[in-house]
Amino acid sequence: MKIVRLLLVLPILLGLNFLSCSQSNSTAQINDYMQNVSIDNSPKNLSDAEEVLRQLENRYYAFTFYKAKAQNIYSRKGFGEETSVKRELEIEYTSPSKIKVQMSDGKNTKTLTSRDNIAFLSIDGEKKKDYDDVYWGLTSSEFGDGVFFEVGKILILKERGQGELSSIRNLENPLILGEETIDEKACYKIQGSVKEDNLAKITYWIDKETFVIRQYERLLLAKKVPNGYFKTIETYTDIEAR
């Protein structure tokens, strides 16, 4: 009789044990799977950042006319000193190869004009210097020490077919850090390091609708100065482009 009861109960016990093992194995498999799954809903996506930069580059390369105002703030810090200079700029570009950049620092007004890649620098209306290359005129110390004026550089390099020299192409590992509003315009905030110089960081604020640059920042850490840096921030307003 005991043997008969045991034979009747044994399948039930084995079935319960099988179910328990199956549930345990399933749970373990699910736990293993979840440990290997990484869900990131943040906008920090490398391919997205590169796509935004491509849209930006294509947008500027298609322009035949661009006009804007800009504010440039150049600051540096080191050895217990911190200085900052603010400049107001205006730029007007017409394709092909015609550009005018005017800059005022509160003391002087400097104007750089070009045609066919030849540049002329005037200070307070008086002609001071000629440049065989408009790019070097724009980046010269005579025009403005510390002024990067990123949009001007992009447009000039575009005319020369050397867009790869601009900061857009020199960004390494760009990331979308989020979205911010500049001049009442929603912008992608994209940051990357400069190729071959990991001490320099560049940040773009790019209009989500038109893909024009609304703000630009270049931060260069001073290698041998504790907490030292050189920083340029440029904000662009009243943009007209076509």
C-alpha positions in Angstrom: 0.0 0.0 0.0 2.8 2.4 0.9 4.5 1.6 -2.4 1.3 2.3 -4.3 1.0 5.7 -2.5 4.6 6.5 -3.3 4.1 5.7 -6.9 1.1 8.0 -7.0 2.8 10.9 -5.3 6.2 10.6 -7.0 5.0 12.1 -10.4 3.5 15.0 -8.6 6.7 15.7 -6.7 8.8 15.4 -9.9 6.4 17.8 -11.7 6.6 20.4 -9.0 10.4 20.1 -8.9 10.5 20.5 -12.7 8.3 23.6 -12.6 10.4 25.0 -9.8 13.6 24.4 -11.8 12.1 25.8 -15.0 11.0 29.0 -13.2 14.4 29.3 -11.5 16.2 28.9 -14.9 13.8 31.3 -16.6 14.4 33.9 -13.9 18.1 33.4 -14.1 18.0 33.8 -17.9 15.9 37.0 -17.6 18.3 38.4 -15.0 21.3 37.6 -17.2 19.5 39.2 -20.2 18.6 42.4 -18.2 22.2 42.8 -17.1 23.3 42.8 -20.7 20.7 45.3 -21.8 21.6 49.0 -21.7 18.7 51.5 -22.3 19.8 55.1 -22.7 17.1 57.6 -23.6 19.4 60.6 -23.4 20.3 62.6 -26.5 24.0 61.9 -26.1 24.5 59.9 -29.3 27.6 60.2 -31.4 25.9 59.5 -34.7 23.2 62.1 -34.0 25.8 64.8 -33.3 27.7 64.0 -36.5 24.5 64.2 -38.5 23.7 67.6 -37.0 27.2 68.8 -37.9 26.8 67.5 -41.4 23.5 69.4 -41.7 25.3 72.6 -40.4 28.1 72.2 -42.8 25.8 71.6 -45.8 23.7 74.7 -44.8 26.7 77.1 -44.8 28.2 75.7 -47.9 24.9 76.4 -49.7 24.7 80.1 -48.7 25.2 82.7 -51.3 24.4 85.5 -48.8 25.0 85.7 -45.0 24.7 88.7 -42.7 24.7 88.8 -38.9 25.8 90.6 -35.8 28.0 89.0 -33.2 29.3 89.6 -29.7 32.8 88.1 -29.0 34.0 87.8 -25.4 37.6 86.7 -25.1 38.9 85.9 -21.6 42.0 84.3 -20.1 43.0 83.3 -16.6 46.4 82.4 -15.1 49.0 83.4 -12.4 46.3 85.0 -10.3 45.0 87.3 -13.1 41.9 87.1 -15.1 41.1 89.4 -18.0 38.2 89.8 -20.4 37.6 91.8 -23.6 34.2 92.2 -25.3 34.0 93.1 -29.0 31.0 93.8 -31.2 31.2 92.4 -34.7 29.2 92.5 -38.0 29.7 90.3 -40.9 28.3 90.4 -44.4 29.2 87.8 -47.0 28.2 87.6 -50.7 29.3 84.8 -53.0 31.6 84.6 -54.7 34.5 85.7 -52.5 33.2 89.0 -51.1 33.2 89.4 -47.3 33.2 92.3 -44.9 33.8 92.0 -41.2 33.6 95.0 -38.9 34.7 94.9 -35.3 34.6 97.4 -32.4 36.2 97.0 -29.0 35.0 100.4 -27.6 38.3 102.0 -28.6 38.7 101.4 -32.3 36.6 100.2 -35.2 38.4 97.8 -37.5 37.0 96.7 -40.9 38.3 93.9 -43.0 37.0 93.7 -46.5 37.9 91.3 -49.3 37.3 90.5 -52.9 38.8 87.6 -54.8 40.6 86.5 -51.6 42.6 89.8 -51.3 41.9 91.5 -47.9 42.2 95.1 -46.8 42.3 96.2 -43.2 41.1 99.7 -42.1 41.1 101.2 -38.6 38.7 104.0 -37.9 38.3 104.5 -41.6 42.0 104.7 -42.4 43.5 101.9 -44.6 46.3 100.2 -42.6 47.3 96.9 -44.3 46.8 94.5 -47.2 46.7 90.8 -47.0 47.2 88.4 -49.9 44.9 85.9 -48.2 41.7 87.0 -46.5 41.8 84.1 -44.1 45.1 85.3 -42.6 43.7 88.8 -42.5 40.7 87.6 -40.4 43.0 85.7 -38.0 45.8 88.3 -37.8 46.7 89.9 -34.6 46.2 93.3 -36.2 42.5 92.6 -36.8 41.8 91.1 -33.4 44.0 89.1 -31.0 41.8 86.2 -29.7 38.9 86.7 -32.1 38.2 83.4 -33.7 35.0 84.5 -35.5 34.0 81.0 -36.4 31.3 81.9 -39.0 33.7 84.1 -40.9 36.3 81.3 -41.1 33.7 78.8 -42.3 32.5 81.1 -45.1 36.0 82.0 -46.2 37.2 78.3 -46.2 34.0 77.3 -48.0 35.0 79.7 -50.8 38.4 78.2 -51.0 37.1 74.6 -51.0 38.9 73.9 -47.7 36.0 73.4 -45.3 38.0 70.5 -43.8 40.2 73.1 -42.1 37.3 74.6 -40.1 36.5 73.5 -36.5 33.5 71.6 -37.8 35.7 69.0 -39.4 38.3 69.1 -36.5 35.8 68.0 -33.8 36.7 64.7 -32.3 34.1 62.5 -30.5 31.3 65.1 -30.7 28.3 64.6 -28.5 24.9 66.3 -28.1 24.9 67.5 -24.5 21.3 68.6 -24.6 19.2 71.5 -25.8 19.4 75.1 -24.8 17.7 78.3 -25.9 19.9 81.1 -27.5 18.3 84.3 -28.7 14.9 82.7 -28.2 15.8 79.9 -30.5 15.9 76.2 -29.5 19.4 74.8 -30.2 21.3 71.6 -30.1 24.3 71.9 -27.8 27.2 69.9 -29.3 30.7 69.6 -27.8 33.8 67.8 -28.9 37.6 68.0 -28.4 40.0 69.3 -31.0 41.8 66.7 -32.9 45.4 66.3 -31.7 44.8 68.7 -28.8 42.7 67.2 -26.0 43.2 70.4 -24.0 40.9 72.3 -26.3 37.1 71.9 -26.2 34.7 73.4 -28.8 31.0 73.8 -28.2 28.4 74.7 -30.8 24.8 75.9 -30.2 23.1 75.0 -33.4 19.6 76.2 -34.3 17.3 73.1 -34.4 15.2 74.5 -37.3 17.7 76.3 -39.6 21.0 74.6 -38.6 22.8 78.0 -38.3 25.3 78.6 -35.5 23.7 80.7 -32.7 26.7 80.5 -30.3 30.2 79.1 -30.4 32.7 78.5 -27.5 36.4 77.5 -27.7 38.1 76.7 -24.4 41.8 76.0 -24.3 43.4 74.9 -21.0 46.8 76.3 -20.3 49.2 73.4 -20.0 51.6 74.8 -17.4 49.3 77.1 -15.5 47.1 75.7 -12.7 43.5 76.4 -13.5 44.6 78.6 -16.4 42.6 78.9 -19.6 41.9 80.9 -22.8 38.2 81.1 -23.8 36.3 82.6 -26.6 32.5 82.9 -26.7 30.7 84.2 -29.8 27.0 84.8 -29.9 25.3 85.5 -33.3 22.1 87.5 -33.7 20.0 89.2 -36.5 21.0 86.4 -38.9 20.0 86.8 -42.5 21.0 84.0 -44.8 20.0 82.5 -48.1 
